[in-house]
Amino acid sequence: MKAAPLPANESGRLEALRRFEVLDTPAEQGFDDLTRLTAQMCGTPAAVVSLMDADRQWFKARVGVEAHETPRDISICAHVVACGRTLEVPDTTADERFCDSPLVTGGARIRFYAGTPLTTADGHVVGTLCVIDHVPRELSDGQRDMLAVLGREVVSLLELRRALAEEKRLRRDMAEVAGRMETLVDNMAEGVVTMDEGFVIESFNKAAERIFGWRASEVMGRNVTVLMGEHDGQHHAGYVQRYLETGERRIIGVGREVTARRKDGTDFPAELAVAEVRLPEGRRFTGIIRDISQRKEIDRAKNELLSLVSHELRTPLTNIRGALGLLDGGAAGELAPRLLKLVGIARTNTERLIDLINAIIDLESAETGQLELRIESFAAEDLLREAAAVMGVAADAASVRLVLRLPEGTAPVVRGDRNRLRQVLTILLSNAIAHSPGHSQVELGVSVVTAGLRLFVGDRGPGIAPEQRTRIFDKFQQGDSSDCRAKSGLGLGLSLARAIVREHGGTLGLHTQPGEGSTFWVELASPPATETPQRHSERPGGRPGAPRRRLSGAVDPRVLLVDDDSDTTNLLRDMLSRLSIEVVEAQDGERAVELARASSPDLIILDIGMAKMDGFDVVQRLRAGHTRSTPLVTYSGMDLSGSERDRLTLGITRHLVKTRASHEDLLQTVRDLLAEVGKPCGHFGVNGPATDPDPRA
């Protein structure tokens, strides 16, 4: 017996056979019927569907054959698999390849053989469809053609069988996925409601049952309006109709905050997101609902706390700072060195408390998108020098030298909120100074990059450990200060700096190397080339460069001071009086309007957050009378949002926040505005009031 050679693509052929997953499977009617039909068409007593495994041939269907399989090395079908063509052997005893085969000489008594290859679509021969007789014979042309046709039908049946098995497996997998999805949906914290195209509820997960108080069986088949508050429920039908006709989206694919209604009739705030899916049977909608009642309550409590911090803490701290400043400046006479040191300590710690309050409020404003920015274009060099001037004292105290780095031949221009960006740089400088060894230097500079401009602050400190770099910008995070002079704090600075930079559409980044220092950088887009930068000598909101007139023999300017906090009025009265300013005081809005009419002040200083008459209403009444053109400074513990600032468009001149603007800033603003209306005053110095020798100073 001469064994058949292995096909060149034997490994691929075996893989193709394995994909059918048919070896050693039970008999199947379709294969049995094809095998019986083949024997009848060819007029033979036996026919077999033979699949050629690696070392055996296994019979998927057989007629007139007892064996289930035979070794491959004695198989005649193996020769068909090897050549890939139909093989017909009229008399096996006369063929040298098979004459001594056990299948010929043994009990099988094969004298005639004809087999056609079972060839897959990708060209692999996985077996044969063959007919056998115990006497020599030949097939007719018609029988040969029919054998080939039936062989192709066997392959088709194999492919169909595999497709059905794959579909069955897919259905099983889908059922498993559906079961897992159902479990997942039922265990979600959010309510999930599915609806048909008429917004009739089809499913209602357990979270939805918990949120709304309905059982799924109670709402299935009902319109989704049963879950809506009165307003949304009344307008739902119109919204759906408009959406179906025009495609206008208000919730679907957008999401919004809505008022939902529980089974007991109580309403609650919720976030709703609705997704639409188009299926053959029609549209389906899935709503995801989150109850935000607790979050709303937390936000309310947080806002109340921030309001308390802003008003009830800012004002007394500002007064304390002002009083300490007066003592430190010699307003009460020369202090003993020990007492002067204690005043300095108190003043420093008051400043730290004020900075902390400002940072908390600023960070909250930035995170809620309410941080107001006054955008302008200005020289980067001016911004850097201003920040360096602010931190100069701290650098000197730490024996750290500030070095300015500017690009040669260019004058970079920054577009943004000057004060906020200076705040970012002072935060970065403060950290750099605190983490720098004595007698080292901190670099503050600007460079031109592809994205625009890069402002940077670099130190020669210990650097930041890799495990800290991913969270250094998070709130309440601090670097390791074990080997430096870093001052304690709450770790809000970098978080606030990043929030401010993000509001500018920029990026705050870090480059650090342990033992070699750190460089924080801010990248901002460059302003349009047509914009003219504002120089540091210009004052936003005033008339840059306007001469200050001095009138010989003029009487002292009169300022109306309106504030319901007696400590503030006492402190400011003392400061203003030392500038040779006559002060008229009002403790509430009604009295302020009366005094403004009676005293004709040259300038008005007004606290917005008063208890009796709202400061906004006071401004409107003042501007409606003969003081409509009088310079007015709002000096308050509260920041103004955009809508609040709109309420003060009737001529407000300046707005200063008590904890952001020092008393020196307020007094300088008073001097500037009085000079513009021809009522110059002295300046505030250590030894008392002094006259200004230069009317343009």
C-alpha positions, 0 to 999 in steps of 0.5 A: 500500500502506497500512502498518500502524500500530505498536501502542501497546505496541510496545517491550513487544511486541518484548521479549516476542518476544525472550524466546522466543529463536526468531527466526532459529532452524532449522525445528522439527517441531512448528511445521511440523506445525501450519502444515501442519494449518492449511492443510489445515483451511482448504483453502488452498495456503499457511499461515505462522507469522509473527513480527513483528520491528521492521522485518520479518516472519520465518517460523518455519514455512511451507507453500506460501511460498518466502520466509523473511521480508518487510519489515514495511511491506508485510506484511498480518500487520502489520495483525493485529498492530496491531489484535490481532484476526483479519483476513480479506480475501476479495479483496486487489485489492478492498481499498484497503489492500492492492490495490497491495501487492507481495505482491498484484501481485507473484510472491506473488499473494496474493488471499485472506488470513486471519490470527489473532493469536499473543497471549501470556499477558501480552497481547502480539501477537508475530505471526500464524498465517495462511492464503493463497490465490491466488484470492478466497474466504471461510472457513467459521465452522468454519474460522475457529474452527479457525484461532483454535484452532491459533493458540493452539496455536502460542503454547503451542508457543512457551511450551513451547519457551521453558520447555524452553530455560530448563530446559536453561539451568538444567541447564547452570548447575546442572552448572557450579555443581555443578562449581564446588562440587565443586572448592571442596569438594575444595580446602577445608581441612576434610574434607567427608563426605556420607552417606545416611540410614543414615550410609553414606558417599556422598562424601569430599573431598580434604581428608578423604582428607588428614585420615583417610588413606583414599582416597575409593574406599576408604570410599564405601559404608561406614558413617561409623563407620569414621572414628570413635574407639572410644567414638564408634563404639560409641555412634553407632548408639544416638545415631542411633536416639535422634535418629530417634525423638525428634529429640534433637540432640547433634551434628546442627545443633549441632557438638562436639569428637570423637575421630576415627580415621585409616586407620592406627588412630591417634586425633586430636581433631577438630571436627565439624559435621553438617547435615541436608537432607531431599530427596525421596529421603530424608535426607542428612547432611553432616559437616564435620571439622577436625583440631585436633591442632595447635591442641590442641598450641599450646593445651597449650604456651600453657597451660604457658607461662602457668603458667610465667609465672604461677608462676615469674615472679609469685612472684619479681617480687612478692618484688622488689616487696616488698623494694623497697617495704621499702627505699623505706619506710625499713625499712633506714634512711634511704637516700641520695637517689641510692640512693632514686632507683634504688630508685624506678626499680626499683620502677616497672619491677617494677610494669610487669612485674607489670602486663604479666604480669597483663594477658597472663593476664587477657586469655587468661582473658577470651578463653577464657571463664574470667575469674571475675567477682564480681558485686555492685551498688555506687555508681558514684561510689565506683568512679570515686573509687577509680579516680581515687585509683589514678591520682592519682600518675600524673596529678600526675607528668604535670601533668594534673588529674583531674575527676570528672563526676557527674549531678545529682540521681541516684546511679547504681548499677553492677552488676558486678565492682568490681575488674575495672571499676576495672581497666578505668577505670584502663586508660582513665585511664592512656591518657588521662593519657599522651596529654594535654598538660601542665596539661590535664584528664582527665574521669572521669564517669558518665551515665544512657543509654537502655541503662543507665549510661555510664562515660566517660574523656575527654582533650584530647589529639591524638585518634586518626587514622581509620586507627587507630580500627578496630584500636585495641582489637586486641592489641599495638596502640598509638596514635600517640604521636609528639606526646605523653608516651605511655609504651611498652607492648605495647598490651594495655590496651584489648584487655583492657579490651574483653574485661572489658567484654564479660564484663559484657555491656557495650560499650566504645566510642570517640568521637574527633576529631583535635586535640580529644581522645578519649572512651572510654565503657563502657555497662553495664545498670542493676541491678534497682531492688530491689538495694541498692548496696554502699558502698566502706567494706564489704569483700566476704568480711568482716563490714562494719562489724564492730568490731575488739576490742582485748584489754588485755594480750594476747600478740602474735598468731601467724601460720602462714606456709606457702610453699615459696619462701624469698624469700617467707617471708623477706620476709613474716616481716620484714613481719609481725614489724614488726607485732608478729606472731609468725611460725611458718614451714612449707616444705611441707604436711605440716609446715604441718599439724603446726605448725597442730596444735602452735602453734594459730595465730591466722591462716594464710597459705598458698601454694596452688601448692606442690611437695610437698603440693597447697595444696588438700589442705592446706586440707582437712586444716587444716579437718578438725582443730582449725583449722577456724575459724582465719582462712585467707588463700591467698596465691598466684601463681595465680588460682582458677577456679570449680572450684578455688574450689569445692575451697576451700569448707571455710572459706577466708577470703580469696584474694589473688593475689600480683601483684594484691595488694600486700604492703600489701594482704596486711598490711591483710587480716592486720590485719583478720582478726586484729582480728575474732578479737580479736588486733589488731596494729600497722600498717605505717608508714615508721618501723616498727610502730605501734599503732592508736588507733582499734579501728574504724579 
